[in-house]
C-alpha cells in the first residue's frame, strides 16, 4: 500500500467540501480526449498530465477542507482476480507511455498537497470506499463517472459528482436510474452483470427484471433463499426465472463479491491526514516544467498561495 502527500503552507479551509477523486477515470479521459500537444523533458507525451493537473487545480480553487486521490495499480493483481481469474480480463495493461503519465499525475497530485493512495491488491474503488468511511462524518463528495460507486451513497457519501458534466448523483437519482437502493448496486450487478469489469450476469435477466426482483427482496441472498416466492411473483416468466436463479446461484454469489466494495483497505490514515494543506508552489512549478506543462505554472502559483477565503458554494 502506498499513500503520501506533500505538506507546506497551512490554509484556513476547514469549512470547505470533502472531495474524494477517482483519479484514473479522469486521467484516462484526458489521455484519450486531448491532443498530444505537451511533452516531458524525457520525451513522453503528457496531455493527460496537463488535463489532470488543470482539473485538480480547478478542484482546489473550491477550497476543500479534505481531499484525496485514489489511483488504480491493481490490474491483474487485485484480490478479485484470485476469486475470479477473468475479472477485468478484457482490459490491457498500460503501455510505457501511459504508465509514465499515470505516475506523473500522481506525482503532481502529491506536489499540490493532495493525499494520494494506490494498491496492488485493492482497486481505487475500494480505496474510495475506505476513505468514505474515514470521512463519513463530513459527508464526502466522490468525483467519478463510475456507477459502481453508487453503493457508497449509503455508506456516508452525499453524492457522486461527474465533474466534466457538472452532474451530481444522489440516492434518489440512483433509485430513479436503476430502480434499486444504492446499497443494492452489488446485488443488481450480480444479476445483470457488468461488461466493463467482465462480471457475468444471469442470461435473460436484464435491468428491469433485476430491479423488479430487488424491489421485493433486499438482496440476492434473500432472493436465492426463497425460490417459491420468486415463482409466485407477478413477473413474466416468474416460474422459469426461479429455476434459472437456482441454476446460476453460485455465479450470482460470486458476482456480488466482485461488485461489492471493500472499505477496510489498510491505508493507515485518519480524517486529519486527508485535510488539504497547500504545499509550497516551487515543487509543483518545477514539475510543470519537467512535464512540459509550464503553461499551468501561474495557475499553480495562484491556487497554492491564495489567501484564506470562503469556499466556493457551487460544489
N, C-alpha and C positions, 0 to 999 in steps of 0.2 A: 504494500500500500504506500502510495506517495501522496503527500499533501504539503503545501507550502504557500507562503505569502511574504512579500517584501513589505517592511514596515517603515514608517518615516513620520511625516508631518501629521499631527492629530487634527481632525476636523470635527466640528460640532454638528453631527448629522444624526443624533440619536432618535429624532422623530421621523426620519425617512422610512421608505418601504424596505422590507427584507426581500431580496431578489436571489433566486437560485437559477443558474443558467445551464441549460442543456447545450453545452458548448459545441459538441461535434455536429449537431444538427445545423448550426449556423455556419460553422467552418465549411462544411460541405456545400451549403447553399452558396456561399461566396465563391468557393472554388469552381463551381460549375456556372455561376451566373456572371462573374466579372471577367473581362478580357485580361490577358496576361501582360498588363502594362507596367508591372513592377517587378524588380529583380533584386535579389540579395547580392551582397559583395561576393558570396561564394558561387554565384551563378544560377541559383534556383529562382524560379518564378514565385512571386509572393502575393498574388492577387487575393488569396484567402486571408493572408496575414493583414493586408490592408483593410479588407472588408470587416474582418472580425475585430480588429483594433478600433476602427471607427465606430462599430456597433457598441463595444464596451465603453468607449468614451461617451457615447450618447446615453447609455445607462447611468454612468457615473454623474452626468450632469443632472440627473434626477435626485442626486444626493441620497443614496440608500444608506440606511443605518447599518445593514448587514448585506453582504453579497458574497457569493461563491460560485465557482465554475466546476462542473463535473465533466471530465473528459473520458472518452472510451479508449481503452487499451486492451480489451479482453477478447477481441475477435478470435475465436478458435480456442481460447484458453479459459473461458468463463465456466463457472461451476455448472451451468446449464448444459454445456457440451458433454459433461460426464453423465448427465441424466438422459440426454438425447443427442447423440453424435451429429445428427443432421441439423441441429439448431443453427440458424443463420448460415447454412452451408452454401447458399447462393451468393453470399457477399464475398467479394475479393479483398484480400489484404491490401493496404495502401502500398503503392509503389514508392520508390525512394524519394521522388519529387513531392508527393503528397505527404509522406511521413515527415519530411523536412518542415512543411508548412504546419502540420499538426503540432509538432514540437515547438515551433516558433510562436504559434498562437498561445500556447501555454506559458511560454517564457514572457510574452508581452503581458498576459493577464496578471502574472505574479509581479511584474515590474510596475503595474498600475495599482498594486496594493490589494489585489483580489485573491482571496483564498482559493486554491485550486487543488483538485483531487483526481486521482486516477488509480486504477487497479487492474491487474492482470486476471484476477479471479472474479471480480464483480463488475457489472456494467455501470455505465453512467446513470442509468435509471435507478439502480439500487443505491448508488451514492446520493442521488437526489432524494430518494425515499428516506434515507438515513438523515440527511440534512434537514428535511422537512420535519422529522421527529425532533431533531435538536432545536429547531426554531419554531416548534408548534405554537408556543405562546405568543409569537409575534405575527402569526398568520402570513407565512411567506407566499410570495407570488413566484410561480415557476415559469420561466421563459422557455418555451418549447413549442414544437409543432406536432408532438408525438401523442397520439390518442391514448396509448397505454398508460400514460401518467395521470389520466383522469381518476384512477383509483386513489391518488393522493389527495383528492378533494374531500375525502372523508377521513384523512389522516392528519389534517392540520393545515393544508394549503388552502388559500382562499380563492385562487384562480390559476388557470393556465393562460399565459399571455403569449400569443403569436405576435412577436414584435414586428415582423415585416408587414403583416396585415393590420397591426394595431387592433387585434381582436382578443377579447378575454372570454374564456370558457369557465363558467361556474357550475355548481352541481345541477342547477336547473337546465343548463344548456346540454350537459351530458345526458340527462334524462330525456330531453327533447330529441337529441340526435340518435341515441342508441336504444331508448326505451327501457333502460335499466338504471339502477342506482350506481353512483361512482364506485362503490365498494364491490359491485358485481362485474366490473370490467374484466377481471381474470376469468370469471365463470362464462361470460359472454364470449370471450376469445377462445375458451376451451371448447365451445360448441361450434362457432363459425370458423375458427382457425385464424391465423394471421400470416398471410403470404410474405409480408416484409421480413418476418423473423423465421420463416419456414416452419411455423407451428401448424400441424394438421388440424383440420376441422372434421366434423361428422358429415359424411356425404348426405346431401338432401336437407340439411339444416342451414337455413340462411338467416339473415339478420332478423326478419320479422318473427320467424318461428322461435329463434333463440330468445328474443325479447319476451314473447308470449309465455314461454316456459319459465323464465326468470321473474316474471311478474306474479307467478303463482308460487314458485319455490325460491327460497332465499339463496340457494347455492346449488351447484351441480351435485354436491354430496347428498343433499336432501332430495334432489331430482332422481338420482340413481337408487336411492334407498326406497323409493315408493313407485315402482313401475305400474302398479294397479291404478294409482291416482293419475299418472300420466295418461294411461289408456282411456281414462274417463273424462279427460279434458275436452272442452268444446273447440278443438283444433282439428283441422282437416287431416285425416290420416293418423289420428292420435294412437290408435291401437298398434299400427305398424311402427310408429315413432317410438313407442315404449320398447319394442323389441330391438330396434336399431340402437337405442341408447344403451341397452344391456350388452349388445354386441361390441360396442365401442367404449365400454365403461373404462377399461384400463387406459386407453388413449386419452379419454376426456380428463381423467385424474392427472395424467402426466402433463397434458397441455395446460391445465390450470397451474401446476407447479411452475412451468416455464413462463407463464404470463404473470405470475404473482411477484411483486417486487419485494426484495429483502431490505428491511430497514435496520438491520443490525450490523452493517458493514463497520469494521473496526477502524474508524477514521481518527480516533484519538483527539476529537475536538469538541468543545462546548460552544454555546452561543456566543460568548465573548470573543472567541477565536475567529468568528465569522464577521465581526464588526469591521466595516470599512474604515481603514486608516490610510489616507492618501500618502503614497510614497513620495520621496523627493523626485522631481521630474528628470534629473540628469540621466539616470539609468534608462528610463523609457525613451528619452530623446536619442540616446546613443544607440539603442536597439533599433529605433526607427531608421537611423542612418544605415545600420548594419543590414537591415532587411529591405532597404530600398524604398521605404515609405516615408521619406523625410517630409513630405507634404503635410503629414499629421503632427509635426513637432509643435507648431504653435497651438494646436488644439490640445495636445498633451500638456503643454505648459499651462494653458488656461484652466483646464479641468483640475489638474493636480495642485494648483496654487490658489484656486478661487477661495475667497473669504467665506466665512460661515454665512449661510443664507438659508431661509426656509426651503424645505424640499419641494420639488415640483408636485402639483396636485393631480396631474393628468396620467398617473400610472394606473 
